Amino acid sequence: MAKTVITVDDLDAIALGGAFLGTGGGGDPYIGKLMARAALAANGPVTLIDPADVGDDDLCVPVFMMGAPTVMLEKLPSGTEIMAALDQLETYLGKKATALMCVEAGGLNSTIPFAVAAATGLPLIDGDGMGRAFPELQMVSFTMSGISATPLVLADDKGNSVLINAVDNLWTERLARADAVQMGGAALVAAYSMTGAQMRDSILPGTMTMIREIGETLMAERKAHRHPGAALRARFSGHHLFTGRVNDIERKTVGGFARGRAVIKGTDAFAGREFSIDFQNEFLVARDDTGAVLATTPDLICALDADAGMPVTTEQMRYGLLIEITGLPADPKWRSDAGLNLVGPSYFGYDHAYAPVEEINNNKNLNQD
C-alpha cells in the first residue's frame, strides 16, 4: 500500500503549493495551515494514501470551505464547523467515512482536509476534484462522473447547520451559496460522499503530493535566491505571460464571490504594454492591451510576487504590487467537452472560445524569465 506520512513540518510546503494552484482564489491557505498545524500537533500526523488502496465500498467524503475568499480574512473558522458538518453528514448517511478527500488542490481547501484528517484519525486520499481551484461547487471532476454533491451539510461558526438535497449539482451550488451568504459569506462543508470505486473513477490523482512538491520547489528556489517562476514553468510546461505592476484593481463581493479585474502595467521585457486579469474568486482570463487572450479558464493563471516569489491571491492584489503571471495547462479532463461545459469561458459569460495556453503562446520560450 502506498502511504505517505504528513507531519507538521510538511505544512509550510503544502500551503505554498496550494496557494500557487489556487490561481488567485480558494482563500488564503495560511488559515487552513494554522488549523492543520493545531490539529496535527494535538493528534499526530496524517496518513496520505493512494486512491488504489481504498476499498470499492468504502465511504469517501470531501471536506471544504465554501464562500468568498475576502470574507475569510476577517471571518476565521474556529475548527468546529467542519467537524460538525462531517458528523451530521455521517449521521444522515448512517455510515462512517473511511477516508477523507480534498475537493480542490488550491487555496484554503488544500489545507483544511489535513486538519480534519488529523482530528478524526482518518486517512486522506492523494487526489482532488479540480487540480487547482474553481469558484463554484459543481465545478469538480466528480460532476463529470455523475456523482451527486448532495446530501450536503454546511455549518457555520454560530452553530447553525443546513442539510441540502438537490436535483443536480448546479442547483446544489445555488442553494448552498445562498446559505453560505446568510452564514456570513463563508461556511464549512461536507459533501460529494462517494464509494471508493466512484472515487477512483472521478478523482484527479496525485495532487496532494503535487502541491507539496510545488511548495518545496518554491521554498528551495527562494532559499537559493532565485525567483521560482522559471523552475515551476519548466516543471509544468508553463508560459510566462507577463510581468508588471498592478495599476488598478476593481474588487467587490457579490453573491458570495469576490469578483473583479486587475489592470497591470508591464515592466522589464513587457514594458510599454498593459495587461488585465478578470477574476471570480480565481483568475479566469488574462489579456494583453490589444484585447487578445493570453490564457483562459480552465487553464491555470498563477500569480507570483515578482520580487519575493510568493504566490499572490486576488485579495492580496494591490496598487503598485509587482507580479509575474504564469499560464499552466489544465488537466486533460477539463479540456474535454464535459469539462469545458462546466468551467470553460462560455460558462462565465465570455464570448471567446477556449484555446489551450500552449497554443496561444506557442511562439514563446517555456522558460522565459
Short mmCIF file of the C-alpha atoms (twelve columns), coordinates in Angstrom:
data_MODEL
# 
_entry.id   MODEL 
# 
loop_
_atom_site.group_PDB 
_atom_site.id 
_atom_site.type_symbol 
_atom_site.label_atom_id 
_atom_site.label_alt_id 
_atom_site.label_comp_id 
_atom_site.label_asym_id 
_atom_site.label_seq_id 
_atom_site.Cartn_x 
_atom_site.Cartn_y 
_atom_site.Cartn_z 
_atom_site.pdbx_PDB_model_num 
ATOM 1   C CA . MET A 1   0.000   0.000  0.000   1 
ATOM 2   C CA . ALA A 2   1.301   3.470  -0.956  1 
ATOM 3   C CA . LYS A 3   1.240   5.629  2.138   1 
ATOM 4   C CA . THR A 4   2.901   8.918  2.998   1 
ATOM 5   C CA . VAL A 5   3.032   10.359 6.488   1 
ATOM 6   C CA . ILE A 6   2.357   14.092 6.597   1 
ATOM 7   C CA . THR A 7   3.747   15.898 9.632   1 
ATOM 8   C CA . VAL A 8   3.656   19.480 10.871  1 
ATOM 9   C CA . ASP A 9   6.951   20.044 9.054   1 
ATOM 10  C CA . ASP A 10  5.251   19.409 5.680   1 
ATOM 11  C CA . LEU A 11  2.535   22.020 6.116   1 
ATOM 12  C CA . ASP A 12  4.524   25.062 5.010   1 
ATOM 13  C CA . ALA A 13  5.229   23.467 1.630   1 
ATOM 14  C CA . ILE A 14  1.636   22.218 1.275   1 
ATOM 15  C CA . ALA A 15  0.228   25.683 1.985   1 
ATOM 16  C CA . LEU A 16  2.599   27.308 -0.523  1 
ATOM 17  C CA . GLY A 17  1.774   24.771 -3.213  1 
ATOM 18  C CA . GLY A 18  -1.931  25.208 -2.539  1 
ATOM 19  C CA . ALA A 19  -1.607  28.987 -2.815  1 
ATOM 20  C CA . PHE A 20  0.080   28.657 -6.218  1 
ATOM 21  C CA . LEU A 21  -2.507  26.197 -7.579  1 
ATOM 22  C CA . GLY A 22  -5.272  28.374 -6.147  1 
ATOM 23  C CA . THR A 23  -4.919  30.548 -9.285  1 
ATOM 24  C CA . GLY A 24  -5.581  33.635 -7.200  1 
ATOM 25  C CA . GLY A 25  -8.555  32.185 -5.321  1 
ATOM 26  C CA . GLY A 26  -9.592  29.423 -2.977  1 
ATOM 27  C CA . GLY A 27  -8.875  31.511 0.127   1 
ATOM 28  C CA . ASP A 28  -5.558  32.020 1.860   1 
ATOM 29  C CA . PRO A 29  -4.061  28.577 2.680   1 
ATOM 30  C CA . TYR A 30  -2.307  30.172 5.677   1 
ATOM 31  C CA . ILE A 31  -5.586  29.998 7.590   1 
ATOM 32  C CA . GLY A 32  -6.009  26.318 6.794   1 
ATOM 33  C CA . LYS A 33  -2.358  25.720 7.626   1 
ATOM 34  C CA . LEU A 34  -2.903  27.124 11.116  1 
ATOM 35  C CA . MET A 35  -5.918  24.835 11.565  1 
ATOM 36  C CA . ALA A 36  -3.947  21.833 10.284  1 
ATOM 37  C CA . ARG A 37  -0.896  22.651 12.405  1 
ATOM 38  C CA . ALA A 38  -3.003  22.782 15.575  1 
ATOM 39  C CA . ALA A 39  -4.768  19.515 14.676  1 
ATOM 40  C CA . LEU A 40  -1.550  17.660 13.828  1 
ATOM 41  C CA . ALA A 41  0.181   18.963 16.955  1 
ATOM 42  C CA . ALA A 42  -2.706  17.698 19.078  1 
ATOM 43  C CA . ASN A 43  -3.454  14.407 17.294  1 
ATOM 44  C CA . GLY A 44  -0.353  13.341 15.392  1 
ATOM 45  C CA . PRO A 45  0.463   13.078 11.675  1 
ATOM 46  C CA . VAL A 46  -1.877  12.420 8.759   1 
ATOM 47  C CA . THR A 47  -1.639  9.378  6.503   1 
ATOM 48  C CA . LEU A 48  -1.869  10.181 2.793   1 
ATOM 49  C CA . ILE A 49  -2.998  7.140  0.808   1 
ATOM 50  C CA . ASP A 50  -3.134  6.228  -2.867  1 
ATOM 51  C CA . PRO A 51  -6.637  6.026  -4.431  1 
ATOM 52  C CA . ALA A 52  -5.896  2.408  -5.396  1 
ATOM 53  C CA . ASP A 53  -5.661  1.472  -1.718  1 
ATOM 54  C CA . VAL A 54  -9.293  2.362  -0.944  1 
ATOM 55  C CA . GLY A 55  -11.915 -0.397 -0.967  1 
ATOM 56  C CA . ASP A 56  -14.651 -0.319 -3.594  1 
ATOM 57  C CA . ASP A 57  -17.406 0.086  -0.993  1 
ATOM 58  C CA . ASP A 58  -15.553 2.405  1.386   1 
ATOM 59  C CA . LEU A 59  -17.173 5.782  2.084   1 
ATOM 60  C CA . CYS A 60  -15.040 8.706  0.890   1 
ATOM 61  C CA . VAL A 61  -16.027 12.257 1.888   1 
ATOM 62  C CA . PRO A 62  -14.593 15.570 0.669   1 
ATOM 63  C CA . VAL A 63  -14.465 18.369 3.270   1 
ATOM 64  C CA . PHE A 64  -14.006 22.022 2.343   1 
ATOM 65  C CA . MET A 65  -14.826 25.713 2.770   1 
ATOM 66  C CA . MET A 66  -17.380 27.484 0.584   1 
ATOM 67  C CA . GLY A 67  -17.635 31.245 0.203   1 
ATOM 68  C CA . ALA A 68  -15.807 34.413 -0.789  1 
ATOM 69  C CA . PRO A 69  -12.059 34.334 -0.010  1 
ATOM 70  C CA . THR A 70  -12.155 38.006 1.012   1 
ATOM 71  C CA . VAL A 71  -14.550 37.109 3.839   1 
ATOM 72  C CA . MET A 72  -12.093 34.589 5.271   1 
ATOM 73  C CA . LEU A 73  -9.601  37.376 6.005   1 
ATOM 74  C CA . GLU A 74  -11.889 38.569 8.809   1 
ATOM 75  C CA . LYS A 75  -14.151 35.576 9.481   1 
ATOM 76  C CA . LEU A 76  -11.761 32.856 10.596  1 
ATOM 77  C CA . PRO A 77  -13.167 29.354 11.162  1 
ATOM 78  C CA . SER A 78  -12.948 28.014 14.692  1 
ATOM 79  C CA . GLY A 79  -12.341 24.442 13.538  1 
ATOM 80  C CA . THR A 80  -15.550 23.039 15.000  1 
ATOM 81  C CA . GLU A 81  -17.672 23.865 11.959  1 
ATOM 82  C CA . ILE A 82  -16.151 21.324 9.613   1 
ATOM 83  C CA . MET A 83  -16.292 18.577 12.232  1 
ATOM 84  C CA . ALA A 84  -19.987 19.331 12.768  1 
ATOM 85  C CA . ALA A 85  -20.642 19.176 9.016   1 
ATOM 86  C CA . LEU A 86  -18.884 15.808 8.684   1 
ATOM 87  C CA . ASP A 87  -20.624 14.347 11.740  1 
ATOM 88  C CA . GLN A 88  -24.077 15.381 10.519  1 
ATOM 89  C CA . LEU A 89  -23.439 14.007 7.038   1 
ATOM 90  C CA . GLU A 90  -22.336 10.668 8.506   1 
ATOM 91  C CA . THR A 91  -25.436 10.615 10.702  1 
ATOM 92  C CA . TYR A 92  -27.691 11.252 7.704   1 
ATOM 93  C CA . LEU A 93  -25.960 8.548  5.652   1 
ATOM 94  C CA . GLY A 94  -25.948 6.113  8.571   1 
ATOM 95  C CA . LYS A 95  -22.327 5.258  7.804   1 
ATOM 96  C CA . LYS A 96  -18.916 6.456  8.949   1 
ATOM 97  C CA . ALA A 97  -16.377 7.815  6.490   1 
ATOM 98  C CA . THR A 98  -13.442 5.520  5.711   1 
ATOM 99  C CA . ALA A 99  -11.286 8.206  4.100   1 
ATOM 100 C CA . LEU A 100 -11.371 11.951 3.508   1 
ATOM 101 C CA . MET A 101 -10.831 13.842 0.269   1 
ATOM 102 C CA . CYS A 102 -9.764  17.274 -0.896  1 
ATOM 103 C CA . VAL A 103 -12.254 18.950 -3.222  1 
ATOM 104 C CA . GLU A 104 -9.736  21.392 -4.722  1 
ATOM 105 C CA . ALA A 105 -5.951  21.368 -4.660  1 
ATOM 106 C CA . GLY A 106 -5.753  25.153 -4.461  1 
ATOM 107 C CA . GLY A 107 -6.114  27.721 -1.731  1 
ATOM 108 C CA . LEU A 108 -7.608  27.173 1.708   1 
ATOM 109 C CA . ASN A 109 -9.225  23.905 0.655   1 
ATOM 110 C CA . SER A 110 -5.833  22.333 0.050   1 
ATOM 111 C CA . THR A 111 -5.031  22.530 3.771   1 
ATOM 112 C CA . ILE A 112 -8.381  22.151 5.585   1 
ATOM 113 C CA . PRO A 113 -8.645  18.389 4.832   1 
ATOM 114 C CA . PHE A 114 -5.355  17.796 6.656   1 
ATOM 115 C CA . ALA A 115 -6.846  19.401 9.781   1 
ATOM 116 C CA . VAL A 116 -9.937  17.182 9.593   1 
ATOM 117 C CA . ALA A 117 -7.881  14.060 8.890   1 
ATOM 118 C CA . ALA A 118 -5.702  14.697 11.931  1 
ATOM 119 C CA . ALA A 119 -8.693  15.377 14.177  1 
ATOM 120 C CA . THR A 120 -10.600 12.256 13.046  1 
ATOM 121 C CA . GLY A 121 -7.668  9.892  12.530  1 
ATOM 122 C CA . LEU A 122 -8.935  9.158  9.020   1 
ATOM 123 C CA . PRO A 123 -6.544  8.851  6.063   1 
ATOM 124 C CA . LEU A 124 -6.547  11.494 3.332   1 
ATOM 125 C CA . ILE A 125 -6.654  10.352 -0.292  1 
ATOM 126 C CA . ASP A 126 -3.894  11.642 -2.577  1 
ATOM 127 C CA . GLY A 127 -6.003  13.461 -5.147  1 
ATOM 128 C CA . ASP A 128 -8.780  16.017 -5.537  1 
ATOM 129 C CA . GLY A 129 -11.629 17.109 -7.784  1 
ATOM 130 C CA . MET A 130 -10.066 20.112 -9.553  1 
ATOM 131 C CA . GLY A 131 -6.264  20.024 -9.747  1 
ATOM 132 C CA . ARG A 132 -6.468  23.770 -8.998  1 
ATOM 133 C CA . ALA A 133 -9.255  25.996 -7.615  1 
ATOM 134 C CA . PHE A 134 -12.558 26.920 -9.270  1 
ATOM 135 C CA . PRO A 135 -15.234 29.258 -7.863  1 
ATOM 136 C CA . GLU A 136 -18.386 27.130 -7.918  1 
ATOM 137 C CA . LEU A 137 -19.325 23.930 -6.135  1 
ATOM 138 C CA . GLN A 138 -20.379 21.935 -9.200  1 
ATOM 139 C CA . MET A 139 -17.024 22.600 -10.922 1 
ATOM 140 C CA . VAL A 140 -15.379 19.323 -9.989  1 
ATOM 141 C CA . SER A 141 -14.385 16.167 -11.821 1 
ATOM 142 C CA . PHE A 142 -16.931 14.344 -9.636  1 
ATOM 143 C CA . THR A 143 -19.727 16.111 -11.537 1 
ATOM 144 C CA . MET A 144 -18.335 14.830 -14.843 1 
ATOM 145 C CA . SER A 145 -18.559 11.298 -13.417 1 
ATOM 146 C CA . GLY A 146 -22.195 11.738 -12.416 1 
ATOM 147 C CA . ILE A 147 -21.575 11.905 -8.658  1 
ATOM 148 C CA . SER A 148 -24.107 13.974 -6.735  1 
ATOM 149 C CA . ALA A 149 -22.949 16.778 -4.448  1 
ATOM 150 C CA . THR A 150 -25.845 16.016 -2.119  1 
ATOM 151 C CA . PRO A 151 -26.587 15.171 0.565   1 
ATOM 152 C CA . LEU A 152 -24.539 18.214 1.585   1 
ATOM 153 C CA . VAL A 153 -24.128 19.784 5.005   1 
ATOM 154 C CA . LEU A 154 -22.986 23.357 5.641   1 
ATOM 155 C CA . ALA A 155 -22.060 24.549 9.134   1 
ATOM 156 C CA . ASP A 156 -21.049 27.956 10.470  1 
ATOM 157 C CA . ASP A 157 -19.275 29.403 13.498  1 
ATOM 158 C CA . LYS A 158 -22.566 30.162 15.279  1 
ATOM 159 C CA . GLY A 159 -23.630 26.523 15.477  1 
ATOM 160 C CA . ASN A 160 -26.037 26.668 12.529  1 
ATOM 161 C CA . SER A 161 -26.091 23.845 10.007  1 
ATOM 162 C CA . VAL A 162 -28.054 23.136 6.851   1 
ATOM 163 C CA . LEU A 163 -28.688 19.812 5.095   1 
ATOM 164 C CA . ILE A 164 -29.350 20.081 1.359   1 
ATOM 165 C CA . ASN A 165 -30.693 17.565 -1.111  1 
ATOM 166 C CA . ALA A 166 -30.938 18.936 -4.649  1 
ATOM 167 C CA . VAL A 167 -31.908 17.709 -8.105  1 
ATOM 168 C CA . ASP A 168 -28.433 18.323 -9.574  1 
ATOM 169 C CA . ASN A 169 -25.078 19.834 -8.706  1 
ATOM 170 C CA . LEU A 170 -25.817 23.239 -10.236 1 
ATOM 171 C CA . TRP A 171 -28.893 23.547 -8.029  1 
ATOM 172 C CA . THR A 172 -26.739 22.464 -5.094  1 
ATOM 173 C CA . GLU A 173 -24.359 25.356 -5.863  1 
ATOM 174 C CA . ARG A 174 -27.245 27.844 -5.973  1 
ATOM 175 C CA . LEU A 175 -28.848 26.691 -2.729  1 
ATOM 176 C CA . ALA A 176 -25.614 26.214 -0.809  1 
ATOM 177 C CA . ARG A 177 -24.243 29.592 -1.997  1 
ATOM 178 C CA . ALA A 178 -27.356 31.355 -0.695  1 
ATOM 179 C CA . ASP A 179 -26.962 29.625 2.666   1 
ATOM 180 C CA . ALA A 180 -23.248 30.477 2.815   1 
ATOM 181 C CA . VAL A 181 -24.079 34.148 2.198   1 
ATOM 182 C CA . GLN A 182 -26.571 34.081 5.073   1 
ATOM 183 C CA . MET A 183 -23.948 32.416 7.261   1 
ATOM 184 C CA . GLY A 184 -21.737 35.464 6.877   1 
ATOM 185 C CA . GLY A 185 -20.255 34.852 3.441   1 
ATOM 186 C CA . ALA A 186 -18.481 31.566 4.172   1 
ATOM 187 C CA . ALA A 187 -19.295 28.145 5.618   1 
ATOM 188 C CA . LEU A 188 -17.604 24.773 6.111   1 
ATOM 189 C CA . VAL A 189 -18.960 21.853 4.092   1 
ATOM 190 C CA . ALA A 190 -19.055 18.064 3.827   1 
ATOM 191 C CA . ALA A 191 -20.453 16.826 0.507   1 
ATOM 192 C CA . TYR A 192 -19.931 14.627 -2.564  1 
ATOM 193 C CA . SER A 193 -19.892 11.435 -0.488  1 
ATOM 194 C CA . MET A 194 -18.950 8.521  -2.747  1 
ATOM 195 C CA . THR A 195 -17.748 4.953  -2.768  1 
ATOM 196 C CA . GLY A 196 -14.130 4.035  -3.288  1 
ATOM 197 C CA . ALA A 197 -14.984 2.781  -6.771  1 
ATOM 198 C CA . GLN A 198 -16.628 6.101  -7.668  1 
ATOM 199 C CA . MET A 199 -13.667 7.983  -6.212  1 
ATOM 200 C CA . ARG A 200 -11.141 6.176  -8.402  1 
ATOM 201 C CA . ASP A 201 -13.263 6.832  -11.495 1 
ATOM 202 C CA . SER A 202 -13.579 10.569 -10.834 1 
ATOM 203 C CA . ILE A 203 -10.579 11.838 -8.850  1 
ATOM 204 C CA . LEU A 204 -7.571  13.700 -10.244 1 
ATOM 205 C CA . PRO A 205 -4.898  11.527 -8.624  1 
ATOM 206 C CA . GLY A 206 -1.641  12.609 -7.020  1 
ATOM 207 C CA . THR A 207 -2.485  16.251 -6.496  1 
ATOM 208 C CA . MET A 208 -1.832  16.299 -2.737  1 
ATOM 209 C CA . THR A 209 1.693   15.108 -3.430  1 
ATOM 210 C CA . MET A 210 1.955   17.653 -6.237  1 
ATOM 211 C CA . ILE A 211 1.065   20.651 -4.066  1 
ATOM 212 C CA . ARG A 212 3.702   19.654 -1.537  1 
ATOM 213 C CA . GLU A 213 6.302   19.312 -4.288  1 
ATOM 214 C CA . ILE A 214 5.336   22.709 -5.735  1 
ATOM 215 C CA . GLY A 215 5.743   24.225 -2.286  1 
ATOM 216 C CA . GLU A 216 9.116   22.535 -1.860  1 
ATOM 217 C CA . THR A 217 10.228  23.973 -5.216  1 
ATOM 218 C CA . LEU A 218 9.111   27.448 -4.156  1 
ATOM 219 C CA . MET A 219 10.988  27.166 -0.886  1 
ATOM 220 C CA . ALA A 220 14.151  25.737 -2.457  1 
ATOM 221 C CA . GLU A 221 14.316  28.370 -5.210  1 
ATOM 222 C CA . ARG A 222 13.784  31.215 -2.778  1 
ATOM 223 C CA . LYS A 223 16.442  29.802 -0.453  1 
ATOM 224 C CA . ALA A 224 18.833  29.762 -3.414  1 
ATOM 225 C CA . HIS A 225 17.921  33.421 -4.097  1 
ATOM 226 C CA . ARG A 226 16.257  32.542 -7.382  1 
ATOM 227 C CA . HIS A 227 12.769  33.538 -8.413  1 
ATOM 228 C CA . PRO A 228 10.759  30.262 -8.544  1 
ATOM 229 C CA . GLY A 229 8.696   31.163 -11.600 1 
ATOM 230 C CA . ALA A 230 11.122  29.734 -14.142 1 
ATOM 231 C CA . ALA A 231 11.523  26.436 -12.274 1 
ATOM 232 C CA . LEU A 232 7.763   25.978 -11.962 1 
ATOM 233 C CA . ARG A 233 7.188   26.758 -15.631 1 
ATOM 234 C CA . ALA A 234 9.863   24.274 -16.643 1 
ATOM 235 C CA . ARG A 235 8.312   21.572 -14.488 1 
ATOM 236 C CA . PHE A 236 4.704   22.052 -15.630 1 
ATOM 237 C CA . SER A 237 5.188   23.162 -19.262 1 
ATOM 238 C CA . GLY A 238 4.092   26.663 -18.331 1 
ATOM 239 C CA . HIS A 239 4.313   30.005 -20.097 1 
ATOM 240 C CA . HIS A 240 5.478   33.372 -18.804 1 
ATOM 241 C CA . LEU A 241 2.501   35.536 -19.767 1 
ATOM 242 C CA . PHE A 242 3.781   38.864 -18.426 1 
ATOM 243 C CA . THR A 243 5.368   40.755 -15.544 1 
ATOM 244 C CA . GLY A 244 4.178   44.153 -14.348 1 
ATOM 245 C CA . ARG A 245 2.854   46.390 -11.599 1 
ATOM 246 C CA . VAL A 246 -0.789  46.473 -10.589 1 
ATOM 247 C CA . ASN A 247 -2.051  49.827 -11.839 1 
ATOM 248 C CA . ASP A 248 -5.717  49.451 -10.977 1 
ATOM 249 C CA . ILE A 249 -7.803  46.891 -9.115  1 
ATOM 250 C CA . GLU A 250 -11.580 46.598 -9.034  1 
ATOM 251 C CA . ARG A 251 -12.835 44.121 -6.462  1 
ATOM 252 C CA . LYS A 252 -16.175 43.564 -4.768  1 
ATOM 253 C CA . THR A 253 -18.013 40.730 -3.060  1 
ATOM 254 C CA . VAL A 254 -21.189 39.882 -4.987  1 
ATOM 255 C CA . GLY A 255 -23.430 36.874 -4.458  1 
ATOM 256 C CA . GLY A 256 -20.866 35.097 -2.321  1 
ATOM 257 C CA . PHE A 257 -17.989 35.639 -4.783  1 
ATOM 258 C CA . ALA A 258 -15.051 38.030 -4.939  1 
ATOM 259 C CA . ARG A 259 -15.362 39.481 -8.442  1 
ATOM 260 C CA . GLY A 260 -13.200 42.000 -10.215 1 
ATOM 261 C CA . ARG A 261 -10.454 42.938 -12.641 1 
ATOM 262 C CA . ALA A 262 -6.814  43.905 -12.240 1 
ATOM 263 C CA . VAL A 263 -5.001  46.140 -14.733 1 
ATOM 264 C CA . ILE A 264 -1.231  45.644 -14.880 1 
ATOM 265 C CA . LYS A 265 1.393   47.906 -16.459 1 
ATOM 266 C CA . GLY A 266 4.142   45.792 -17.984 1 
ATOM 267 C CA . THR A 267 7.750   46.036 -16.795 1 
ATOM 268 C CA . ASP A 268 11.110  44.686 -17.983 1 
ATOM 269 C CA . ALA A 269 10.592  42.763 -21.246 1 
ATOM 270 C CA . PHE A 270 6.893   43.739 -21.100 1 
ATOM 271 C CA . ALA A 271 7.468   47.492 -20.568 1 
ATOM 272 C CA . GLY A 272 5.173   49.795 -22.513 1 
ATOM 273 C CA . ARG A 273 2.346   47.264 -22.582 1 
ATOM 274 C CA . GLU A 274 -0.782  46.875 -20.460 1 
ATOM 275 C CA . PHE A 275 -2.465  43.659 -19.355 1 
ATOM 276 C CA . SER A 276 -5.634  42.719 -17.490 1 
ATOM 277 C CA . ILE A 277 -6.909  39.760 -15.499 1 
ATOM 278 C CA . ASP A 278 -10.575 39.067 -14.744 1 
ATOM 279 C CA . PHE A 279 -11.411 37.011 -11.679 1 
ATOM 280 C CA . GLN A 280 -14.324 35.376 -9.883  1 
ATOM 281 C CA . ASN A 281 -12.522 34.210 -6.753  1 
ATOM 282 C CA . GLU A 282 -9.993  32.671 -9.186  1 
ATOM 283 C CA . PHE A 283 -8.251  34.253 -12.192 1 
ATOM 284 C CA . LEU A 284 -10.370 33.486 -15.262 1 
ATOM 285 C CA . VAL A 285 -8.931  35.353 -18.248 1 
ATOM 286 C CA . ALA A 286 -5.655  37.183 -18.944 1 
ATOM 287 C CA . ARG A 287 -5.482  39.612 -21.872 1 
ATOM 288 C CA . ASP A 288 -2.964  41.991 -23.404 1 
ATOM 289 C CA . ASP A 289 -3.520  45.617 -24.429 1 
ATOM 290 C CA . THR A 290 -4.921  44.577 -27.823 1 
ATOM 291 C CA . GLY A 291 -7.635  42.559 -26.091 1 
ATOM 292 C CA . ALA A 292 -6.036  39.287 -27.194 1 
ATOM 293 C CA . VAL A 293 -6.499  36.406 -24.767 1 
ATOM 294 C CA . LEU A 294 -3.220  35.083 -23.324 1 
ATOM 295 C CA . ALA A 295 -4.782  32.387 -21.143 1 
ATOM 296 C CA . THR A 296 -8.310  31.453 -20.209 1 
ATOM 297 C CA . THR A 297 -10.187 29.122 -17.901 1 
ATOM 298 C CA . PRO A 298 -9.842  26.163 -17.399 1 
ATOM 299 C CA . ASP A 299 -6.085  26.621 -17.871 1 
ATOM 300 C CA . LEU A 300 -4.335  27.941 -14.780 1 
ATOM 301 C CA . ILE A 301 -3.397  31.614 -14.420 1 
ATOM 302 C CA . CYS A 302 -0.993  31.803 -11.476 1 
ATOM 303 C CA . ALA A 303 0.459   34.931 -9.879  1 
ATOM 304 C CA . LEU A 304 3.764   35.224 -8.037  1 
ATOM 305 C CA . ASP A 305 5.191   38.290 -6.346  1 
ATOM 306 C CA . ALA A 306 7.875   39.290 -8.864  1 
ATOM 307 C CA . ASP A 307 10.263  40.313 -6.078  1 
ATOM 308 C CA . ALA A 308 9.738   37.723 -3.326  1 
ATOM 309 C CA . GLY A 309 8.470   34.844 -5.470  1 
ATOM 310 C CA . MET A 310 5.483   34.128 -3.206  1 
ATOM 311 C CA . PRO A 311 2.004   33.238 -4.543  1 
ATOM 312 C CA . VAL A 312 -0.430  36.155 -4.771  1 
ATOM 313 C CA . THR A 313 -4.183  35.765 -4.241  1 
ATOM 314 C CA . THR A 314 -6.881  38.087 -5.567  1 
ATOM 315 C CA . GLU A 315 -7.446  39.557 -2.111  1 
ATOM 316 C CA . GLN A 316 -3.716  40.370 -1.848  1 
ATOM 317 C CA . MET A 317 -3.636  42.249 -5.152  1 
ATOM 318 C CA . ARG A 318 -2.995  45.955 -4.522  1 
ATOM 319 C CA . TYR A 319 -1.851  49.051 -6.363  1 
ATOM 320 C CA . GLY A 320 1.866   49.025 -7.092  1 
ATOM 321 C CA . LEU A 321 2.430   45.314 -6.450  1 
ATOM 322 C CA . LEU A 322 4.923   43.838 -8.903  1 
ATOM 323 C CA . ILE A 323 3.659   40.453 -10.104 1 
ATOM 324 C CA . GLU A 324 4.705   37.740 -12.529 1 
ATOM 325 C CA . ILE A 325 1.900   35.850 -14.289 1 
ATOM 326 C CA . THR A 326 2.327   32.254 -15.428 1 
ATOM 327 C CA . GLY A 327 -0.084  30.197 -17.527 1 
ATOM 328 C CA . LEU A 328 -0.203  26.417 -16.995 1 
ATOM 329 C CA . PRO A 329 -2.145  23.754 -18.932 1 
ATOM 330 C CA . ALA A 330 -5.173  22.318 -17.146 1 
ATOM 331 C CA . ASP A 331 -5.735  18.624 -16.517 1 
ATOM 332 C CA . PRO A 332 -6.964  16.955 -19.732 1 
ATOM 333 C CA . LYS A 333 -10.341 16.253 -18.108 1 
ATOM 334 C CA . TRP A 334 -11.052 19.980 -18.069 1 
ATOM 335 C CA . ARG A 335 -10.257 20.273 -21.768 1 
ATOM 336 C CA . SER A 336 -12.916 17.729 -22.708 1 
ATOM 337 C CA . ASP A 337 -16.360 18.847 -23.881 1 
ATOM 338 C CA . ALA A 338 -17.821 17.960 -20.479 1 
ATOM 339 C CA . GLY A 339 -15.085 19.880 -18.686 1 
ATOM 340 C CA . LEU A 340 -15.473 22.987 -20.859 1 
ATOM 341 C CA . ASN A 341 -19.236 22.931 -20.310 1 
ATOM 342 C CA . LEU A 342 -18.549 23.192 -16.579 1 
ATOM 343 C CA . VAL A 343 -15.644 25.645 -16.469 1 
ATOM 344 C CA . GLY A 344 -14.965 26.957 -19.979 1 
ATOM 345 C CA . PRO A 345 -15.131 30.642 -20.971 1 
ATOM 346 C CA . SER A 346 -18.760 30.486 -22.131 1 
ATOM 347 C CA . TYR A 347 -19.962 29.369 -18.692 1 
ATOM 348 C CA . PHE A 348 -18.603 32.605 -17.208 1 
ATOM 349 C CA . GLY A 349 -20.211 34.738 -19.915 1 
ATOM 350 C CA . TYR A 350 -17.208 35.278 -22.194 1 
ATOM 351 C CA . ASP A 351 -17.648 35.185 -25.962 1 
ATOM 352 C CA . HIS A 352 -14.174 33.899 -26.812 1 
ATOM 353 C CA . ALA A 353 -13.649 30.204 -27.480 1 
ATOM 354 C CA . TYR A 354 -11.310 28.155 -25.344 1 
ATOM 355 C CA . ALA A 355 -7.807  27.687 -26.729 1 
ATOM 356 C CA . PRO A 356 -5.038  25.840 -24.849 1 
ATOM 357 C CA . VAL A 357 -2.466  28.131 -23.272 1 
ATOM 358 C CA . GLU A 358 0.348   26.395 -25.137 1 
ATOM 359 C CA . GLU A 359 -1.315  27.052 -28.498 1 
ATOM 360 C CA . ILE A 360 -1.869  30.723 -27.701 1 
ATOM 361 C CA . ASN A 361 1.709   31.146 -26.539 1 
ATOM 362 C CA . ASN A 362 3.456   28.650 -28.819 1 
ATOM 363 C CA . ASN A 363 5.922   31.271 -30.038 1 
ATOM 364 C CA . LYS A 364 7.230   31.851 -26.528 1 
ATOM 365 C CA . ASN A 365 10.046  30.136 -24.673 1 
ATOM 366 C CA . LEU A 366 8.567   27.909 -21.969 1 
ATOM 367 C CA . ASN A 367 11.259  29.049 -19.548 1 
ATOM 368 C CA . GLN A 368 11.175  32.740 -20.426 1 
ATOM 369 C CA . ASP A 369 12.183  34.820 -17.408 1 
# 
